[in-house]
Amino acid sequence: MSLHCVPEPNVHVFDARGVARRFRHSAIFGALGALHNGEAMRFINDHDPIPLLEQLGQRFGGQLSVTYRQRDEHGVVIDLCITGLPEA
């Protein structure tokens, strides 16, 4: 399976492989903070970001949903969704 995503409504692709490593975590936190209820971020990376997922869990707690769509030697594709956000 290749690390490409088919567009889906309310799913926004974030390909971290093109972001400089020193900016990745900040960029990901910013992207998640821009999501609205019912939206997800499809995160693509060249490795399993376990420390990042721990940081996200600390920040968002039970509001964070993490769903692995692909995890193999080629990288990972993870859907991240924040639920229970206050309506804007």
N, C-alpha and C positions, 0 to 999 in steps of 0.2 A: 504494500500500500504506500502511495506517495503522500507527502505532507502538503496536499492541496485541499482546499475547501470549496464546496459548492455553496454559492450564496443562498442564505436562508433569511426570511423576514426576522427582524429583531435580533439577529446574531451578527456581531461586528467582529471581523477578523483582526487580530493583532499578531503579526509575525515578528517575534522578538529576535529572530536571526538577523534582521537588518538593522537592529538598534545596537549602538556601541554598548559593551558590557557595563561600563560605569554608569550608564543612564537607564538601564533596563528596569530596575526595581521602581525607580521614581516614575518612569513612563507608564508602567503597568498600574501602579497605584492611581495615577492621574486618569488613566483610561477607565478603570473600574469606577472611579468617583464620578465620571461623566455619564454612566449608565442610568437609565430610567427603569422603573419597575417593569418587569416583563422582558427586559433586554438581557442579552448575554454577550460575553466576549469570548470568542474562540481563540485561544492562546496557542501559538505554534512556537516550538523551541527545539533546539538540537539536543537537549538533555532534559531529564526529569527535574523540575525545579523545586525539589522538596523544601529547602530552606525558605524559598519565596512563599510557598503554600503555607508554611508555618507562620510566617509574618502576616500573610493575608488573613489567616484564621484568627490571629491575635487581634487584628484590627477590626475585622467584620464579624467575628464570632459566629453565632448561629445563622446570621443573615447570608453567609457565603455557601453557595452550592458548587461543588467541584465534581465534574464528570469527565473522566478520561474517555476520549473517543479513539485514541490511538496511543500506544506506548510500545515501542520496539527499538531496535538498534539504529533506526533512522531518525528517531526523535519522538516528540510527543505532540499530541493535539488534545487540548483540555478546554472544555466549556466551563467558564466561570460566570456565575450568576449571583447577583446580590438581590435578596428579596426583603420585603418588609420595609422598604424605604418610605419616608414620609412623602406624601404627594406634594408636588411643587405648585 
